[in-house]
Amino acid sequence: MSNYRRAAAKGASYFFTLVSYQRRNIFCDQSIRFALRQAIKRVQNKSPFSIDAWVLLPNHMHCIWTLPEGDNNFSQRWSSIKRRVSIECGQQYKQQQLLTESKVKRRESTLWQRRFWEHQIRNQQDFNNHLDYIHYNPVKHNYCYSPSQWQYSTIHRYIKEGYYPYNWGEQEPYFSDINFGE
């Protein structure tokens, strides 16, 4: 049995990577996007958190959340979001041949990889590095030439607020030696 421990700082910001089961290209489908948006809103209403950044790619997503002071329960939030999306879209995306004995036993869908990657943001530089990584990710995976061309990203909010120029990322940004969970 693994001895995995998650970060536990209360009121912190966290970077996450979530992946579709067997890296299926389903996350940008309209029904998944809609269900994900609805699930996030419902979870935020019950257990608030702020979304600092997000990018949704066909088979994975990255985001940064900041939790309220005194709260570190991001795992329950992700569990609720994943469960709600699975209930809403599960039958549409269910592939019987992908259901393993373990998935059946745990009542899991064929939408999500079982776990997710999390990293507690340490300081402003760490936040900025992860923010850049999130927004450059569609270019990295050859979905577009410039981050501003990718519609499923918070880059547009950051461009509007003046944090990034419109053409940011047309030249590959420098990323320090960071493990982003891919």
CYANA upper distance limits for C-alpha pairs under 8 A (distance plus 0.5 A):
  6 ARG  CA    118 GLU  CA      8.08
  7 ALA  CA    118 GLU  CA      8.19
  7 ALA  CA    119 HIS  CA      7.70
  7 ALA  CA    120 GLN  CA      6.89
  8 ALA  CA     72 ASN  CA      6.26
  9 ALA  CA     71 ASP  CA      8.49
  9 ALA  CA     72 ASN  CA      6.46
  9 ALA  CA    120 GLN  CA      8.25
 10 LYS  CA     67 LEU  CA      7.76
 10 LYS  CA     68 PRO  CA      8.06
 10 LYS  CA     69 GLU  CA      6.59
 10 LYS  CA     70 GLY  CA      5.37
 10 LYS  CA     71 ASP  CA      5.15
 10 LYS  CA     72 ASN  CA      4.90
 11 GLY  CA     66 THR  CA      7.23
 11 GLY  CA     67 LEU  CA      5.24
 11 GLY  CA     68 PRO  CA      5.23
 11 GLY  CA     69 GLU  CA      4.39
 11 GLY  CA     70 GLY  CA      5.90
 11 GLY  CA     71 ASP  CA      5.82
 11 GLY  CA     72 ASN  CA      6.73
 12 ALA  CA     66 THR  CA      6.21
 12 ALA  CA     67 LEU  CA      6.27
 12 ALA  CA     68 PRO  CA      8.16
 12 ALA  CA     69 GLU  CA      8.08
 12 ALA  CA     72 ASN  CA      7.81
 12 ALA  CA    120 GLN  CA      7.54
 12 ALA  CA    121 ILE  CA      7.76
 13 SER  CA     64 ILE  CA      7.15
 13 SER  CA     65 TRP  CA      5.94
 13 SER  CA     66 THR  CA      4.56
 13 SER  CA     67 LEU  CA      6.85
 13 SER  CA    120 GLN  CA      6.63
 13 SER  CA    121 ILE  CA      5.96
 14 TYR  CA     64 ILE  CA      5.87
 14 TYR  CA     65 TRP  CA      5.89
 14 TYR  CA     66 THR  CA      6.87
 14 TYR  CA    118 GLU  CA      6.98
 14 TYR  CA    119 HIS  CA      6.03
 14 TYR  CA    120 GLN  CA      5.00
 14 TYR  CA    121 ILE  CA      5.89
 15 PHE  CA     62 HIS  CA      7.66
 15 PHE  CA     63 CYS  CA      6.15
 15 PHE  CA     64 ILE  CA      4.88
 15 PHE  CA     65 TRP  CA      7.18
 15 PHE  CA    118 GLU  CA      6.05
 15 PHE  CA    119 HIS  CA      5.60
 15 PHE  CA    120 GLN  CA      6.88
 15 PHE  CA    121 ILE  CA      7.21
 15 PHE  CA    130 HIS  CA      7.68
 16 PHE  CA     61 MET  CA      8.46
 16 PHE  CA     62 HIS  CA      5.96
 16 PHE  CA     63 CYS  CA      5.81
 16 PHE  CA     64 ILE  CA      6.78
 16 PHE  CA    116 PHE  CA      7.46
 16 PHE  CA    117 TRP  CA      5.96
 16 PHE  CA    118 GLU  CA      5.02
 16 PHE  CA    119 HIS  CA      7.05
 17 THR  CA     60 HIS  CA      7.53
 17 THR  CA     61 MET  CA      6.17
 17 THR  CA     62 HIS  CA      5.07
 17 THR  CA     63 CYS  CA      7.32
 17 THR  CA    116 PHE  CA      6.35
 17 THR  CA    117 TRP  CA      5.52
 17 THR  CA    118 GLU  CA      7.12
 17 THR  CA    180 PHE  CA      7.99
 17 THR  CA    181 GLY  CA      6.65
 17 THR  CA    182 GLU  CA      7.92
 18 LEU  CA     60 HIS  CA      6.04
 18 LEU  CA     61 MET  CA      5.89
 18 LEU  CA     62 HIS  CA      7.13
 18 LEU  CA    112 TRP  CA      8.32
 18 LEU  CA    113 GLN  CA      7.81
 18 LEU  CA    115 ARG  CA      8.06
 18 LEU  CA    116 PHE  CA      5.49
 18 LEU  CA    117 TRP  CA      7.14
 19 VAL  CA     23 ARG  CA      6.88
 19 VAL  CA     59 ASN  CA      6.42
 19 VAL  CA     60 HIS  CA      4.67
 19 VAL  CA     61 MET  CA      7.03
 19 VAL  CA    112 TRP  CA      6.77
 19 VAL  CA    113 GLN  CA      6.02
 19 VAL  CA    116 PHE  CA      7.74
 20 SER  CA     24 ARG  CA      6.25
 20 SER  CA     25 ASN  CA      8.03
 20 SER  CA     26 ILE  CA      7.94
 20 SER  CA     27 PHE  CA      7.84
 20 SER  CA     59 ASN  CA      5.75
 20 SER  CA     60 HIS  CA      6.40
 20 SER  CA    111 LEU  CA      6.09
 20 SER  CA    112 TRP  CA      4.91
 20 SER  CA    113 GLN  CA      5.77
 21 TYR  CA    110 THR  CA      6.33
 21 TYR  CA    111 LEU  CA      5.80
 21 TYR  CA    112 TRP  CA      4.96
 21 TYR  CA    113 GLN  CA      4.77
 21 TYR  CA    114 ARG  CA      8.17
 22 GLN  CA    113 GLN  CA      7.55
 23 ARG  CA     59 ASN  CA      5.57
 23 ARG  CA     60 HIS  CA      7.82
 24 ARG  CA     58 PRO  CA      8.05
 24 ARG  CA     59 ASN  CA      6.01
 25 ASN  CA     58 PRO  CA      4.98
 25 ASN  CA     59 ASN  CA      5.10
 26 ILE  CA     32 ILE  CA      7.71
 26 ILE  CA     58 PRO  CA      6.02
 26 ILE  CA     59 ASN  CA      6.66
 27 PHE  CA     32 ILE  CA      6.28
 27 PHE  CA     33 ARG  CA      7.08
 27 PHE  CA     56 LEU  CA      7.42
 27 PHE  CA     57 LEU  CA      6.94
 27 PHE  CA     58 PRO  CA      5.30
 27 PHE  CA     59 ASN  CA      6.30
 27 PHE  CA     60 HIS  CA      7.53
 28 CYS  CA     32 ILE  CA      7.27
 28 CYS  CA     33 ARG  CA      6.60
 28 CYS  CA     56 LEU  CA      7.28
 28 CYS  CA     57 LEU  CA      6.76
 28 CYS  CA     58 PRO  CA      5.57
 28 CYS  CA    152 TYR  CA      8.39
 29 ASP  CA     33 ARG  CA      6.68
 29 ASP  CA     58 PRO  CA      8.39
 30 GLN  CA     34 PHE  CA      6.56
 31 SER  CA     35 ALA  CA      6.60
 31 SER  CA     89 CYS  CA      7.52
 32 ILE  CA     36 LEU  CA      6.41
 32 ILE  CA     85 VAL  CA      7.54
 32 ILE  CA     89 CYS  CA      7.11
 33 ARG  CA     37 ARG  CA      6.60
 34 PHE  CA     38 GLN  CA      6.71
 35 ALA  CA     39 ALA  CA      6.48
 35 ALA  CA     84 ARG  CA      8.04
 35 ALA  CA     85 VAL  CA      5.82
 35 ALA  CA     88 GLU  CA      6.87
 35 ALA  CA     89 CYS  CA      7.74
 36 LEU  CA     40 ILE  CA      6.59
 36 LEU  CA     81 ILE  CA      7.58
 36 LEU  CA     84 ARG  CA      8.46
 36 LEU  CA     85 VAL  CA      6.27
 37 ARG  CA     41 LYS  CA      6.82
 38 GLN  CA     42 ARG  CA      6.76
 39 ALA  CA     43 VAL  CA      6.62
 39 ALA  CA     80 SER  CA      8.22
 39 ALA  CA     81 ILE  CA      5.69
 39 ALA  CA     82 LYS  CA      8.50
 39 ALA  CA     84 ARG  CA      6.28
 39 ALA  CA     85 VAL  CA      6.96
 40 ILE  CA     44 GLN  CA      6.44
 40 ILE  CA     81 ILE  CA      6.55
 41 LYS  CA     45 ASN  CA      6.65
 42 ARG  CA     46 LYS  CA      7.03
 43 VAL  CA     47 SER  CA      6.20
 43 VAL  CA     48 PRO  CA      7.71
 43 VAL  CA     77 ARG  CA      6.97
 43 VAL  CA     80 SER  CA      7.40
 43 VAL  CA     81 ILE  CA      7.25
 44 GLN  CA     48 PRO  CA      4.77
 44 GLN  CA     49 PHE  CA      6.52
 47 SER  CA     77 ARG  CA      7.82
 48 PRO  CA     67 LEU  CA      7.78
 48 PRO  CA     68 PRO  CA      7.55
 49 PHE  CA     65 TRP  CA      7.06
 49 PHE  CA     66 THR  CA      6.31
 49 PHE  CA     67 LEU  CA      5.28
 49 PHE  CA     68 PRO  CA      6.69
 50 SER  CA     65 TRP  CA      6.04
 50 SER  CA     66 THR  CA      5.71
 50 SER  CA     67 LEU  CA      7.09
 51 ILE  CA     63 CYS  CA      7.94
 51 ILE  CA     64 ILE  CA      6.63
 51 ILE  CA     65 TRP  CA      5.18
 51 ILE  CA     66 THR  CA      7.11
 52 ASP  CA     63 CYS  CA      7.90
 52 ASP  CA     64 ILE  CA      5.79
 52 ASP  CA     65 TRP  CA      6.06
 52 ASP  CA     66 THR  CA      7.45
 53 ALA  CA     63 CYS  CA      5.73
 53 ALA  CA     64 ILE  CA      5.62
 53 ALA  CA     65 TRP  CA      7.78
 53 ALA  CA    131 LEU  CA      7.11
 53 ALA  CA    134 ILE  CA      7.81
 53 ALA  CA    153 SER  CA      8.19
 53 ALA  CA    154 THR  CA      6.06
 53 ALA  CA    155 ILE  CA      8.32
 54 TRP  CA     61 MET  CA      7.85
 54 TRP  CA     62 HIS  CA      6.24
 54 TRP  CA     63 CYS  CA      4.65
 54 TRP  CA     64 ILE  CA      7.07
 54 TRP  CA    134 ILE  CA      7.20
 54 TRP  CA    135 HIS  CA      8.27
 54 TRP  CA    152 TYR  CA      8.47
 54 TRP  CA    153 SER  CA      6.08
 54 TRP  CA    154 THR  CA      5.97
 55 VAL  CA     61 MET  CA      6.16
 55 VAL  CA     62 HIS  CA      5.98
 55 VAL  CA     63 CYS  CA      6.89
 55 VAL  CA    134 ILE  CA      6.56
 55 VAL  CA    135 HIS  CA      7.14
 55 VAL  CA    137 ASN  CA      8.22
 55 VAL  CA    152 TYR  CA      6.26
 55 VAL  CA    153 SER  CA      4.78
 55 VAL  CA    154 THR  CA      7.05
 56 LEU  CA     60 HIS  CA      7.08
 56 LEU  CA     61 MET  CA      5.09
 56 LEU  CA     62 HIS  CA      7.33
 56 LEU  CA    152 TYR  CA      5.84
 56 LEU  CA    153 SER  CA      6.91
 57 LEU  CA     61 MET  CA      6.14
 57 LEU  CA    138 PRO  CA      7.45
 57 LEU  CA    152 TYR  CA      7.87
 62 HIS  CA    134 ILE  CA      6.53
 63 CYS  CA    134 ILE  CA      7.40
 64 ILE  CA    130 HIS  CA      8.48
 64 ILE  CA    131 LEU  CA      8.21
 67 LEU  CA     71 ASP  CA      6.60
 67 LEU  CA     72 ASN  CA      7.05
 67 LEU  CA     74 PHE  CA      8.21
 68 PRO  CA     72 ASN  CA      8.47
 73 ASN  CA     77 ARG  CA      7.31
 74 PHE  CA     78 TRP  CA      6.69
 75 SER  CA     79 SER  CA      6.55
 76 GLN  CA     80 SER  CA      6.65
 77 ARG  CA     81 ILE  CA      6.70
 78 TRP  CA     82 LYS  CA      6.45
 79 SER  CA     83 ARG  CA      6.48
 80 SER  CA     84 ARG  CA      6.56
 81 ILE  CA     85 VAL  CA      6.73
 82 LYS  CA     86 SER  CA      6.53
 82 LYS  CA    112 TRP  CA      7.94
 83 ARG  CA     87 ILE  CA      6.62
 84 ARG  CA     88 GLU  CA      6.64
 85 VAL  CA     89 CYS  CA      6.37
 85 VAL  CA     90 GLY  CA      7.82
 86 SER  CA     90 GLY  CA      5.01
 86 SER  CA    109 SER  CA      6.78
 86 SER  CA    111 LEU  CA      7.21
 87 ILE  CA     91 GLN  CA      8.29
 89 CYS  CA     93 TYR  CA      6.82
 90 GLY  CA     94 LYS  CA      6.02
 90 GLY  CA    109 SER  CA      6.82
 90 GLY  CA    110 THR  CA      7.90
 90 GLY  CA    111 LEU  CA      7.54
 93 TYR  CA    110 THR  CA      7.55
 93 TYR  CA    111 LEU  CA      7.38
 94 LYS  CA    109 SER  CA      7.36
 94 LYS  CA    110 THR  CA      6.17
 94 LYS  CA    111 LEU  CA      7.97
 95 GLN  CA     99 LEU  CA      7.49
 95 GLN  CA    110 THR  CA      7.03
 98 LEU  CA    110 THR  CA      7.02
 99 LEU  CA    103 LYS  CA      6.35
 99 LEU  CA    104 VAL  CA      6.95
 99 LEU  CA    109 SER  CA      8.21
 99 LEU  CA    110 THR  CA      7.19
100 THR  CA    104 VAL  CA      6.80
101 GLU  CA    105 LYS  CA      6.62
102 SER  CA    106 ARG  CA      6.69
103 LYS  CA    107 ARG  CA      6.39
103 LYS  CA    108 GLU  CA      5.46
103 LYS  CA    109 SER  CA      7.59
104 VAL  CA    108 GLU  CA      6.74
117 TRP  CA    181 GLY  CA      6.11
118 GLU  CA    181 GLY  CA      8.22
121 ILE  CA    126 ASP  CA      6.43
121 ILE  CA    127 PHE  CA      6.37
122 ARG  CA    126 ASP  CA      6.43
122 ARG  CA    127 PHE  CA      7.91
123 ASN  CA    127 PHE  CA      6.73
124 GLN  CA    128 ASN  CA      6.61
125 GLN  CA    129 ASN  CA      6.61
126 ASP  CA    130 HIS  CA      6.73
127 PHE  CA    131 LEU  CA      6.51
128 ASN  CA    132 ASP  CA      6.64
129 ASN  CA    133 TYR  CA      6.66
129 ASN  CA    175 PHE  CA      7.09
129 ASN  CA    176 SER  CA      8.13
130 HIS  CA    134 ILE  CA      6.57
131 LEU  CA    135 HIS  CA      6.83
132 ASP  CA    136 TYR  CA      6.46
132 ASP  CA    173 PRO  CA      8.17
133 TYR  CA    137 ASN  CA      6.43
133 TYR  CA    175 PHE  CA      7.83
135 HIS  CA    147 PRO  CA      6.56
135 HIS  CA    153 SER  CA      7.29
135 HIS  CA    154 THR  CA      7.88
135 HIS  CA    155 ILE  CA      6.30
136 TYR  CA    140 LYS  CA      6.83
136 TYR  CA    146 SER  CA      8.37
136 TYR  CA    147 PRO  CA      6.10
136 TYR  CA    169 GLY  CA      6.77
136 TYR  CA    172 GLU  CA      8.44
136 TYR  CA    173 PRO  CA      8.38
137 ASN  CA    141 HIS  CA      6.78
137 ASN  CA    147 PRO  CA      8.25
138 PRO  CA    142 ASN  CA      6.75
138 PRO  CA    143 TYR  CA      5.74
138 PRO  CA    144 CYS  CA      6.69
138 PRO  CA    147 PRO  CA      6.95
138 PRO  CA    150 TRP  CA      7.20
139 VAL  CA    143 TYR  CA      6.26
139 VAL  CA    144 CYS  CA      5.67
139 VAL  CA    145 TYR  CA      6.17
139 VAL  CA    146 SER  CA      6.61
139 VAL  CA    147 PRO  CA      6.63
143 TYR  CA    150 TRP  CA      8.10
144 CYS  CA    149 GLN  CA      6.67
144 CYS  CA    150 TRP  CA      7.00
145 TYR  CA    149 GLN  CA      7.64
145 TYR  CA    170 GLU  CA      7.11
146 SER  CA    150 TRP  CA      8.01
146 SER  CA    167 ASN  CA      7.36
146 SER  CA    168 TRP  CA      7.82
146 SER  CA    169 GLY  CA      6.34
146 SER  CA    170 GLU  CA      5.51
147 PRO  CA    155 ILE  CA      7.59
147 PRO  CA    167 ASN  CA      8.43
147 PRO  CA    168 TRP  CA      7.67
147 PRO  CA    169 GLY  CA      6.56
147 PRO  CA    170 GLU  CA      7.95
148 SER  CA    155 ILE  CA      7.03
148 SER  CA    156 HIS  CA      7.10
148 SER  CA    166 TYR  CA      6.97
148 SER  CA    167 ASN  CA      7.53
148 SER  CA    168 TRP  CA      8.20
154 THR  CA    158 TYR  CA      7.13
155 ILE  CA    159 ILE  CA      6.56
155 ILE  CA    164 TYR  CA      8.37
156 HIS  CA    160 LYS  CA      6.61
157 ARG  CA    161 GLU  CA      6.67
158 TYR  CA    162 GLY  CA      6.67
158 TYR  CA    163 TYR  CA      5.69
158 TYR  CA    164 TYR  CA      6.48
159 ILE  CA    163 TYR  CA      6.25
159 ILE  CA    164 TYR  CA      5.31
159 ILE  CA    165 PRO  CA      6.36
159 ILE  CA    166 TYR  CA      6.45
164 TYR  CA    168 TRP  CA      6.52
169 GLY  CA    173 PRO  CA      6.65
